[in-house]
Amino acid sequence: MLPSLTALSSAGPTTAALSTAAQVPADTVVYGPWHGAFSPWFLLFPLFWILVIALFIFVARRTWRRNQHWAAAQGAEGVLRERYARGEVDETEYRQRLEVLRNGDHRQK
């Protein structure tokens, strides 16, 4: 039963708060709206941030791998392939220089 408005106004805010709190069932005050059970919404917030971090790591690793592949392709063999494609070196010179690069022998023959 709700107290009347005239009783609340004359009694003051402290008495009104106490009388309203006395009308709420004790298990709602102690346990909350789920009565002590686990809320499924609690999992969504950590799951969201885990997915955001995992997506960030995935994109970062993919970008790094692409940069590594590109840098490796632009090495000495890449430059030699480009020169051969442009016609600056003939096939025999290309094969000789490619063999030198792959064997790691840096001496001039």
N, C-alpha and C positions, 0 to 999 in steps of 0.2 A: 504494500500500500504506500502510495506516495504522500509525503507530508504536504499540507496546504501551503500556498504561496505566502500567506500572511504569517504562518508559523516560521517559515524559512527566513523571511525578511526581518522578523523581530528577534529571532534566535541568533542571527549572525552567520557568517560563512563557515565558521568552524563546525558548528553544530549541523549545518546543512550537509557538509562534506561527510561527516561521520554517519549521519543517518542514511545518506545515499550509499556509502560504502557498506553499511550493515545490510543493505538489501541485496547486494551481489553475492551469489553463492560462493562459498569458501574455496571450492575446488577450482573455480575459474580464476580467482585471485592468485592462488598458489601455483597452479600448473599452466595457466594460460589457455588459449582457445583450443589447443590440441589435447588437453588433459594429460600432459606428460608424454605424449607420443612424439615421434620424430616427424618433422615437417619435410616433405619432399622438395619444397622450394629452396631449402637450405643448400641442396646440391647444385643448383643451377648457377649460382654466383661463382664458386670455385671452378666449376666445369667450364664456364665461359672464359675465365682468365687463363685456364690451362690451354684451351683451344687457341686463344689469341697468341699466347707465347709460342705454342707449337707451330702455328702458321708463320710467325715471324722467323723462327729458327729454320723452317723449311725453305722459305724464300731466300734467306741470307745464305744458306748452304748452296742452294741452286745457283744463285748469282755468283758466288765465289767459284764454284766449279766451272761455270761458263767462262769466267775471266781467266781461270787457269788454263783451260783448253785453248782459248784464244791466244794467250801469251805463248803457249807452247807452239802453236801453229805459226806464230810470227817469228820464230827463232831462225837460226841459220839455214835450216833446210827449207823453211818457208820462203826466205829471201832467194835462195837458189832456185826453187821452183818458179818463183815469179820471173827471175831473170831468164830462165829457160823458156818460159811461156812467151815472154816478150821477144825472144830471139837473140838475146845478148850473148848467150853461150850456146854452143852446139851440143849434140847428144853425147859425144865422147867426153867432152870437158865436163858436162853435167854429171855423168856417171862417175868420172874420176873424183870430182869434188864431193859428190854425195858419199862415195866410199870413204873418203878421208874424214868427212864429218861423222859418219856412223862408226868408224873404227876408233875415233878419238885421236888419230895421228894428225898432229898440227904441223908437220914438216912440209915444206914445199918440195915437190918432185921435179 
